[in-house]
């Protein structure tokens, strides 16, 4: 990571307890969620999908088509920006999984 200050993972915390933190994110076409770091494993739920681009801190570009209703699990450790490269609004929920939850 650079010395640059990092932004939060999402735009608003919707729920937080000892097991999860759920963020809201909404990006209009062309809008970017600034550089942020995912310190926890997380699940992304596309409430309203869009064509997005992830730009990693290492300079990698990853094109992702997030379908409405789609769900994806991601491991912790990634630092990136997210840009809505499509022509529709993107709305998502990021569910960070905190340690200490009961095993199934």
C-alpha positions in Angstrom: 0.0 0.0 0.0 1.1 3.5 -0.6 1.2 6.3 2.0 -2.0 7.7 0.4 -4.9 7.8 2.8 -7.5 5.1 2.1 -11.2 5.6 1.8 -13.8 3.4 3.6 -14.8 0.1 1.9 -18.3 1.5 1.2 -20.3 4.7 1.5 -22.5 4.0 4.4 -22.6 1.3 7.1 -26.1 -0.3 7.1 -25.5 -2.8 10.0 -22.6 -3.7 12.2 -22.3 -6.2 15.0 -19.6 -8.6 16.3 -20.1 -11.0 13.2 -20.6 -8.7 10.2 -20.4 -5.2 8.9 -22.6 -4.4 5.9 -21.8 -1.5 3.7 -24.0 0.3 1.1 -22.4 1.4 -2.2 -24.0 3.2 -5.1 -22.1 4.4 -8.2 -23.6 6.3 -11.1 -22.0 5.7 -14.6 -18.5 7.0 -14.6 -18.3 7.3 -10.8 -15.5 5.8 -8.7 -15.3 4.4 -5.2 -11.9 5.7 -4.1 -8.9 3.5 -3.2 -9.8 1.3 -0.2 -8.4 -1.8 1.5 -10.4 -5.0 2.3 -8.9 -6.2 5.6 -11.7 -8.8 6.1 -13.1 -11.5 3.9 -16.3 -10.2 2.3 -19.3 -11.0 0.1 -20.6 -8.6 -2.6 -24.3 -8.6 -3.4 -25.2 -6.7 -6.6 -28.6 -5.2 -5.8 -28.5 -3.4 -9.2 -25.8 -4.7 -11.4 -23.5 -2.8 -13.8 -20.3 -3.2 -15.8 -17.5 -2.3 -13.4 -13.8 -2.0 -13.5 -11.5 -2.7 -10.5 -8.1 -0.9 -10.5 -5.8 -2.5 -8.0 -3.1 -0.6 -6.0 -0.6 -2.8 -8.0 -1.8 -1.3 -11.3 -3.9 -4.2 -12.5 -7.2 -3.6 -14.3 -10.0 -6.2 -13.8 -13.2 -5.8 -15.8 -16.3 -7.3 -14.0 -19.8 -7.7 -15.1 -21.9 -7.6 -12.0 -25.3 -9.1 -12.7 -28.3 -7.9 -10.7 -28.8 -10.4 -7.9 -25.3 -11.8 -8.3 -23.3 -12.7 -5.2 -19.5 -13.2 -5.0 -17.1 -14.1 -2.1 -13.7 -12.4 -2.0 -10.7 -13.1 0.2 -9.3 -10.3 2.3 -6.2 -8.3 1.5 -7.1 -6.5 -1.7 -6.6 -2.7 -2.1 -8.4 -1.2 -5.1 -10.7 1.3 -6.6 -14.1 0.4 -8.2 -15.4 2.4 -11.2 -18.8 2.0 -12.8 -17.9 1.7 -16.4 -21.4 1.0 -17.6 -24.4 3.1 -18.5 -26.6 2.2 -15.6 -26.3 2.9 -11.9 -24.6 0.3 -9.7 -26.0 -0.5 -6.2 -24.3 -3.1 -4.0 -23.9 -4.4 -0.5 -20.6 -5.4 0.9 -20.8 -7.9 3.8 -17.6 -8.0 5.7 -17.2 -11.2 7.7 -15.7 -10.6 11.1 -13.8 -13.3 13.0 -15.4 -15.0 16.0 -18.7 -16.2 14.5 -20.0 -19.6 15.5 -19.0 -22.5 13.3 -21.7 -24.3 11.4 
